[in-house]
Amino acid sequence: MSDQDLIELLKRGDEQAFRKLVETWQDLVFNTVLGMVQDVQEAEDISQEVFIQVYQSIKQFRGDAKLSTWIYRIAVTKSLDWGRKRKTKKRIDLMKSLIGFGDKEPQPSEFVHPGVVMEKKESAGKLMRAMQSLPDNQRVAFTLVKVEGLSYEEVASIMETTIKAVEALMHRAKENLRKQLKDYYTNQ
């Protein structure tokens, strides 16, 4: 079934088409979200939200981009929204702890992407933590290129920017990660 046929069936509310869409894209959506939020439970919840958004918005899909690009865009947006809410909650929790209303300052959790082999877990964990400190647009580009393996052209389409802009984002992301990880790798 072509994407166009699938879209037409989805616009008519066909449940089988929606199941096909989820089966086709669930792993890619989950992996993208997981790479962004670095929390398995949250990634599962956000992935479900992505498909709910797709289902609710499919009638507005104009076909200006590929279906996969549109789905990636929704996944990235939902992930970034989650990150913003999380940062706000952390600030509130920190303020509460400073004035004595909360417990203690929240500690970041350790995360290693499940696709990482055992021997690489420590360095992958460092990289994942360092990625969280990147500006959103750099983290999105880096995740889509390095974690998801998308081409610069595909990432440019998802981020609604140019290939040159993606190249610049990747360059800045790599430079920022090099600076953050310099001590880790020089002490190895």
N, C-alpha and C positions, 0 to 999 in steps of 0.2 A: 504494500500500500504506500503510495507516495505521500509526502508531507501535505500536499494540497488536498488530496482525498481525505486524509486524516483531519485536517483543519475543517473541511466542509462538514464531516460527520460530527466533529466536536461542536461546531456552531449550531447543529441541529439537536444537541443534547444527547447524542448516542453514548450510552454507558460503555459498550464494548470498545469504542474508539478511545474513551478516557482510560480504560484499563490498558489498552495498547500503548497509549502515550506514557503512562506511569511505568509500565514494564520496560519500555524503550529507554526512558530518561532517568529513572530513579537512581541508578548507580552514579551516573555523571553528576546529577544534582547533589546527591548526598556527599560525594567526594569533594565537589567544589565548596559546598557549605562547610564541610568539616575542615577543609584547608583554611577557610577564613575564620571560623569561630573556635576551632580547636577544642571542641567539647562534644563528645559523641551524642549524649542525650539531647543537647540543644540542637545539634545538626539534624537529628531525626525530626524534632519538632519543626524546625525551620523548613526542612525539606517538604514536610506535609503542607506547611503554609504556602510554599512555592506552588505546589500542585493545586491547592485550593484557589490561589490567585489566577493560575492559568485557566482553570475551569470557569471561574467567574468573569474573566476578562477576554476569553477567546473570541467573543463576538466583536470586540474592538480591535482585534489583531488585523492589521491592514495588509500584512505580507510585505512590508517594506524591507524586512530582513528575513533571514531564514528562521524557521520555527525554533531550531536549536539555539540560535543567537538570542531570540526573544526569551526563551526559557532560562538561559544562562544569565541574561540581564536581570530577570526577576530574582534568581537565586543570589546574585551578587548584591542587589539592592536590599533584599531581606536580611542577608548576612550583615551588611553594613548598618542597617537599622538596629539589629540586635546588638552590635558592638557599641553603638551610640547609647542605647538604653543601659547597657552594662556599665559603661564609663560613668554615666550619670548616677547609677545606683552605687558604684564604688565611691564616688565623691560624697554622696549622702551618708553612706556607712562610715567613711573616714571622719566626716564632720561629727556624726553622732559619737564616734569613739573618742574624738578630741574633747567633746564637752561632757562625756561620761554617760551618754545614753545607750551606746552600743557596746558590744563585746570588745573585741580587739580589732586592730586594723586587719582587713581581709588580706589573706595571702594568696598569691597566684598559684593556680594548680599546675601540676606537671602534666604535660601533654606530649604524646608522641603519636604521630599518625600511624594507624594500624598497618599501612602498607610498607613500613620501614622494617628492614631485616634487623634481627637481634643485635648484631655487631655494630650497627650504626645508630642505635637508639639514643645514646648519650649526645652525640653530635647533632642528630636530628632534633632532639628535644631543645637543644641550645638554639638551633636555627628557627624552630617554630616559635620560641619565645621572642627571639630577635625580630621575627616577621611581624609580631603583634605591635611592635613599636614603630613600624613604618607608617607613613601617612597612608590614608585609605586608598588613594589612587595607585600608589606604588605597590601596596600589598595586594590589591586586586590584580594588577598586571603580573606581578611576580607569581602569585598563586595560579593564575590561569595558564601562564607560560610554563613554569617549572613544575608545578604539582599536577596540573591537568594535561600538560603537553600540547596545548593549543598553539597554533601559529600566531605570529604577530598580526597577520591580517585578520584572523578570527577574533583575536583579543580587541583589535581596533574596532571591529564591528560591534562587539558586545559592549565596549566602553563608549561607543559612539564618538570616536576620535580618529586620528590619522595613525598610520603605521609609524611615521616619524615620532609622533607623540608617545606611542607605546615603546619605541626604542629608547627614547629619553627617560621614560619612567623606569624601564628595566635597568638602564645604566645607573640612575640615581638610587634605585633599590639595591642593586649590587654594591654600590659604593657605601651606602648606609649600613648594609649588612657586614661588609668587610670591616668597617670601623668598629661596629659593635662586637664582632667576633674575633677581632685581632688578638686580644689578650688570651682568649680560649685557645686559639691555634698556635700562638707563639709559646704557650706553656705546655704544649703536648709533647 
